[in-house]
Amino acid sequence: MNVKLWKGSRNDLSDPIGTIMENRGVEDYKTYMNLDDSCLNSPWELDNMEDAVRLLNKHIWNKSIISILVDCDVDGVTSASMMFQYLKTIGYFGKINVLHHSGKEHGLSKEIEVPPETTLLIIPDAGSNDVEQCKELREKGIDILILDHHICDRENPYAVIVNNQNGTYPNKELSGAGVVYKFLQAVDEYNWTDVADRYLDLVAVGNIGDVMDMHSYETKRLCTKGLARIVNPMICALVEANSFNIKGDPTINDVQFYIVPMMNALIRVGSSEQKKRMFRAMVGEEQTFQYTPTRGKNAGVTIDETLAQHVARECSSCKYQQNKTKDKAVAELQELIEKHSADQNKILFCNSTGILDNTLTGVVAIKLAEMYAKPCVLLRTFAYEPDYYGGSMRNPDGSPIESLKEFLMSTGDFESVLGHDNAAGVKIKKENVPKAIADCNELLKDVTMSKAIVVDFDFDYSKLTVALPKTMYEMHKIWAQGISEPYFYIRNIPLAHSGCAPMGKNGNMWKYSDEEKGIDFVCFNDNGRLIDWIEDSFEDDEVVTFYGDNYAKIINAVCRLSLNQYGNKVTPQAQIVDFEVI
């Protein structure tokens, strides 16, 4: 087990909140934890905002035919849904076309056909760099409004662009949904309406789905407000479908780990009709479906379900399908990796052509990165550019490379690396791949590519009290992208044989109840490693008396601390992430 203390951590248990927030670069954590609307920026600080508002108003007054392009990710779907609903809510009676991608392309891809009768095309969450496509549309007399947050690599004079990456707007951590919201705020102010705040729940989900850094006061405030008032029927249905995991108002982490993956699964592997149904549910369309459950209290009974409930089930089914496809691809790629000794390289390069399509390269890349504890660049042949590979790169948590994006671009071997620091799309000439592998190996020759678990605290078991899990629970709504949940490295934990009990359907999870401290230690993902160790550590007759022996073994463990709520019982809990036997 490779554990390292957070760089510069005070390791101060007397001030756990201050230590944690200081480690994450938050100086005034009391203000951060109690944000109000004073931290929100004026929408008029965004470049071209007045021109954008005037353009939309012109087409509203003219009852133009408006087309809205739905980009194929959670941010894109929420952004387009907000724009569509806003127009309907303010009483726009003109025709609105909704344009969907069939695959997982972005922006004005080759498959997108803009209806020729369109007079205004609105592109949320994409389009800034689609210069040639915008030029062609403008030559046809179509006005273009782009509401985007991606870095503009090229000047695009053929569209009115509102993009928080341009100009001096102070918050660069707004997603497409965030930019659309600021635009709708401006339209509200200009037209003396009050509609934009109705979609704050979608603003939150879009920003969380696009992994925006929650160091930003504005982004954090918008997400907090949105999650406190979830009214969108699609989001409500997804929350209900995850009610076992989500207790009360969803936190940012809840949305990131439960809601976003379900939506992404349908976007990645769902049919065109399913994607359209999700959008229809998101914008509040009503439809009733007949459904006969095969399990549960209503098994065999035909019941009515809403469009949103129906789509939530489709999301769940797509996630199951996606996981099966992912697991199959991972197994096949593992064989290739071992056959070619690709895991001996500092960065794992792997060709997934013929094994995996572009919709799942990201989720498979992160799985391989975690398995091999090193960065992964997963490639595939481009359909339209056979001399190039496209694909995804992912960097696992605890990697010695802080920004894989910057590192790969520094080699000079890649055509592009577009996205986040450690999760991005790549493009590279096929002939350059061997050189890229060699360059990465050379640049990292003195770097040990092992995955380390970064902890905020390192202390002896004797210093652990119930106050610490309680404090962490009080902070659980804070954890988000950039403000990660803390890990605690606890040394010399004595496990009494009598207190260790297997859990789970297959007995591969375990719990140890420390009655003296009043804390439960649990481990959910060790695949029976500790249970096997316990059984191997004692004589046969001791194993028989598994629950009666007071013999103790000592472990060091990395833990997450919180409270476990089950029914009316609340128990301080240490969830073990990894451990080593002393």
Residue, then its C-alpha position, 0 to 999 in steps of 0.5 A: m500500500n502506497v500512502k503519502l501525506w497531502k503536500g504541505s498538510r499540517n496533519d492537525l487533528s485539533d483543527p480537522i476542517g481547517t486542515i482539510m480546506e487549507n490542503r484544498g486551497v480554500e483560505d476562508y473556509k467559513t465563507y466557502m461553506n456559507l456562500d450566498d448570492s453575493c458571490l454571483n457575477s453579473p451576466w453582462e460581464l460576459d463578452n457579447m452578451e448584449d449582442a446575444v440578447r438582442l439577437l434572440n429577441k429579434h428572432i422571438w419578435n419575428k417568430s422565426i424558426i429556431s433550431i437547438l442543437v443538443d450536444c451529446d453529454v450531460d452538460g449538453v442535454t441540460s443546456a439545450s433543455m434549459m434553452f428549449q424550456y425557456l423559449k416555451t415558458i416565455g410564450y414563444f409560439g414559433k417553430i423549434n427544431v431540436l437536433h440530436h447527434s446519433g453517436k457521441e460527436h460534438g458540435l456541428s459534426k458532419e452528421i448534423e443537418v440543420p433544416p434549411e428553413t432555420t433562421l436562428l441556430i442555437i448551439p449550447d455547450a459547443g460550437s466555438n471552434d466550428v468555424e467552417q460549418c458556421k461560415e457555410l450556415r451564415e452564407k445560407g442566411i442562418d444566424i448562429l448563437i453559441l453559448d459555450h465554455h470550451i476554449c476557443d482555439r480559432e476566431n469565429p466571426y460567423a456567430v455571436i459567441v457567449n463563452n466564459q473562456n473569452g474576455t475577462y469574465p472571472n469564472k472560468e469554471l462554468s459549464g455550458a449549462g452555467v453559460v446558458y443560465k447566465f444568458l437567460q438571466a440577461v434575457d430576463e433582465y432585458n425583457w423584465t421577466d423572471v424565468a431563468d431560476r426555474y432551471l437551477d436544478l439543470v444548471a447544477v446537474g450540467n456543471i457537475g456532469d462536466v466536472m467543473d471545479m467547485h473552488s469557484y464560489e459562483t459555480k458552487r453556489l449555483c450547484t448548491k441552490g439547484l440541488a436544494r430545489i430539484v423540480n425537473p421531472m427527469i432529474c426527480a425520477l433519477v433521484e427516486a431510482n437511486s433512493f437507496n443511495i441518496k438520502g434527502d436532498p442529493t449532494i454534489n457527490d450524489v449527483q456525480f456518482y449516481i445521477v450523471p453515470m445513468m444519464n451518460a450510459l443512455i447517451r453512450v449506448g442508448s438508441s437515437e429514440q431513447k436519447k430523444r425520449m430523455f430530452r422530451a422527459m427533461v423538457g417536461e413532456e407528458q406520456t404514460f407507459q404500461y410497465t409490468p415489474t418482474r421483481g418487488k412488491n408489484a411483480g406481475v402487476t401492470i402499472d402506469e409510469t410517467l415518461a420520466q420514470h420510463v426513461a429512468r428505467e431505460c437509463s438503468s438498463c443502458k448502464y447495465q448494458q454499458n457495464k457488460t460491454k465495458d467488462k468484455a472490452v477490458a478483458e480483451l484489452q488486457e490480453l493485448i496488453e499482456k501479449h505485447s507487454a504494453d504495461q511495461n511502458k510508463i504510460l499505457f498505450c493501447n489500440s482499441t480499434g475493432i474492440l470498442d467504439n468511441t462511445l466507451t473509450g473514456v470509461v474503459a480508459i479509466k478502468l485500465a488506468e486504475m487496474y494498472a495504476k498508471p495513465c492510459v491512452l486508449l486509441r482507435t482508428f478515425a473513420y474519416e481520417p485513416d492516418y490518425y488515431g483518436g481516443s481518450m486519455r485518463n490519469p488515475d487518482g494519486s498519479p505522479i503526473e499532475s496534469l496528463k494533458e500538459f504532459l502529453m502535449s509537451t512531447g510534441d507528438f500529439e495533434s491535440v489533447l482536448g478536455h480536462d487535465n486528466a480526462a481528455g480526448v486525443k488525436i495523434k498520427k498513427e506513425n507518431v505512436p511509437k515515438a510518443i511511447a518512447d518519448c514518454n518512457e524517456l521523460l518519465k524514466d526517473v519517475t516511479m509510476s505507482k498509484a499513491i493514496v493521498v491522505d490528509f492525516d496520518f495518526d495512531y489509532s489511539k487518537l481516533t475518537v467518535a468526534l472525527p466521523k461526526t465532523m466529517y458527516e457534517m461536512h459531507k455536502i461540501w465534497a465535490q470536484g476540487i474539494s475532495e473527500p479526505y482520507f485518513y491513514i490510521r496506524n495500528i488498528p487492533l482487530a479482535h477476532s471476535g469482532c470481525a464479521p463477514m457481510g454481503k451476499n457472498g461474504n466478501m465484505w466485512k465489518y469490525s465493531d470497536e465497542e470501546k470507541g463506538i466506531d464500526f470499521v467496514c470494507f466493501n471492496d476487498n473481494g474477501r481479502l481480509i476474511d481470507w487473511i483471518e481464516d488463514s491466520f488462525e488454527d482450524d479450531e479458532v476458525v470454528t469459533f470465529y465470533g468467540d475468539n478475542y485474539a487480535k491482529i494489527i492493521n494500518a488502514v486508509c479510511r473515509l470517516s462519516l456516520n452510517q444511517y440505517g433506519n433510526k440507528v446512526t453509527p460512526q463509521a470508518q470505511i476502509v479504502d485499503f489496508e496492510v497487515i502489520 
